[in-house]
Amino acid sequence: MEYIDNGAQLGWLINRKQRQVEIYRPSQPPEILKSPATLSGESVLPGFVLDLAPIW
């Protein structure tokens, strides 16, 4: 993902139709989640949680 290549520490690609999230982190392969209820900001945004219920 080009954002990671340019210094971003965390990226989410949310696909509403497939109810899938791809999580991008530096130096790691993408992690794919099926229908997660929430997403965590991890160490990049401590305490941040995105509720995906309104999106699905």
ChimeraX commands (.cxc) that place a marker at each C-alpha (Angstrom):
marker #1 position 0.00,0.00,0.00 radius 0.5
marker #1 position 1.51,3.34,-1.00 radius 0.5
marker #1 position 0.64,5.02,2.32 radius 0.5
marker #1 position 2.76,2.49,4.20 radius 0.5
marker #1 position 5.54,2.98,1.64 radius 0.5
marker #1 position 5.41,6.71,2.45 radius 0.5
marker #1 position 5.65,6.35,6.22 radius 0.5
marker #1 position 2.16,5.54,7.52 radius 0.5
marker #1 position 2.29,3.08,10.42 radius 0.5
marker #1 position -1.22,1.64,10.05 radius 0.5
marker #1 position -3.67,1.42,7.17 radius 0.5
marker #1 position -7.19,0.00,6.87 radius 0.5
marker #1 position -8.92,-0.84,3.62 radius 0.5
marker #1 position -12.60,-1.41,4.40 radius 0.5
marker #1 position -14.67,-3.26,1.80 radius 0.5
marker #1 position -18.37,-2.88,2.71 radius 0.5
marker #1 position -19.69,-5.21,0.01 radius 0.5
marker #1 position -17.49,-8.12,1.09 radius 0.5
marker #1 position -17.59,-7.15,4.80 radius 0.5
marker #1 position -13.83,-7.44,4.87 radius 0.5
marker #1 position -10.98,-5.29,6.22 radius 0.5
marker #1 position -7.38,-5.41,5.10 radius 0.5
marker #1 position -4.95,-4.10,7.72 radius 0.5
marker #1 position -1.59,-2.82,6.54 radius 0.5
marker #1 position 1.48,-2.37,8.75 radius 0.5
marker #1 position 5.12,-1.69,7.81 radius 0.5
marker #1 position 7.24,-4.74,7.02 radius 0.5
marker #1 position 4.31,-7.16,7.39 radius 0.5
marker #1 position 1.96,-8.83,4.93 radius 0.5
marker #1 position -1.61,-7.49,5.00 radius 0.5
marker #1 position -3.92,-9.02,7.60 radius 0.5
marker #1 position -7.43,-9.77,6.31 radius 0.5
marker #1 position -10.39,-9.82,8.69 radius 0.5
marker #1 position -13.89,-11.02,7.80 radius 0.5
marker #1 position -16.75,-8.98,9.33 radius 0.5
marker #1 position -14.91,-7.59,12.35 radius 0.5
marker #1 position -17.11,-5.73,14.84 radius 0.5
marker #1 position -14.41,-3.15,15.59 radius 0.5
marker #1 position -10.95,-2.01,14.54 radius 0.5
marker #1 position -8.28,-0.95,17.02 radius 0.5
marker #1 position -5.91,1.96,16.56 radius 0.5
marker #1 position -3.25,-0.30,18.08 radius 0.5
marker #1 position -0.10,1.51,19.27 radius 0.5
marker #1 position -0.51,4.14,16.53 radius 0.5
marker #1 position -3.76,5.54,18.01 radius 0.5
marker #1 position -3.90,4.16,21.57 radius 0.5
marker #1 position -7.44,3.85,22.88 radius 0.5
marker #1 position -9.06,4.47,19.48 radius 0.5
marker #1 position -11.68,1.90,18.46 radius 0.5
marker #1 position -13.72,2.14,15.26 radius 0.5
marker #1 position -17.18,0.54,15.55 radius 0.5
marker #1 position -17.93,-1.07,12.19 radius 0.5
marker #1 position -21.61,-1.88,12.91 radius 0.5
marker #1 position -22.89,1.29,11.16 radius 0.5
marker #1 position -20.69,0.53,8.15 radius 0.5
marker #1 position -21.88,-3.05,7.68 radius 0.5
marker link #1:1,2 radius 0.2
marker link #1:2,3 radius 0.2
marker link #1:3,4 radius 0.2
marker link #1:4,5 radius 0.2
marker link #1:5,6 radius 0.2
marker link #1:6,7 radius 0.2
marker link #1:7,8 radius 0.2
marker link #1:8,9 radius 0.2
marker link #1:9,10 radius 0.2
marker link #1:10,11 radius 0.2
marker link #1:11,12 radius 0.2
marker link #1:12,13 radius 0.2
marker link #1:13,14 radius 0.2
marker link #1:14,15 radius 0.2
marker link #1:15,16 radius 0.2
marker link #1:16,17 radius 0.2
marker link #1:17,18 radius 0.2
marker link #1:18,19 radius 0.2
marker link #1:19,20 radius 0.2
marker link #1:20,21 radius 0.2
marker link #1:21,22 radius 0.2
marker link #1:22,23 radius 0.2
marker link #1:23,24 radius 0.2
marker link #1:24,25 radius 0.2
marker link #1:25,26 radius 0.2
marker link #1:26,27 radius 0.2
marker link #1:27,28 radius 0.2
marker link #1:28,29 radius 0.2
marker link #1:29,30 radius 0.2
marker link #1:30,31 radius 0.2
marker link #1:31,32 radius 0.2
marker link #1:32,33 radius 0.2
marker link #1:33,34 radius 0.2
marker link #1:34,35 radius 0.2
marker link #1:35,36 radius 0.2
marker link #1:36,37 radius 0.2
marker link #1:37,38 radius 0.2
marker link #1:38,39 radius 0.2
marker link #1:39,40 radius 0.2
marker link #1:40,41 radius 0.2
marker link #1:41,42 radius 0.2
marker link #1:42,43 radius 0.2
marker link #1:43,44 radius 0.2
marker link #1:44,45 radius 0.2
marker link #1:45,46 radius 0.2
marker link #1:46,47 radius 0.2
marker link #1:47,48 radius 0.2
marker link #1:48,49 radius 0.2
marker link #1:49,50 radius 0.2
marker link #1:50,51 radius 0.2
marker link #1:51,52 radius 0.2
marker link #1:52,53 radius 0.2
marker link #1:53,54 radius 0.2
marker link #1:54,55 radius 0.2
marker link #1:55,56 radius 0.2
view
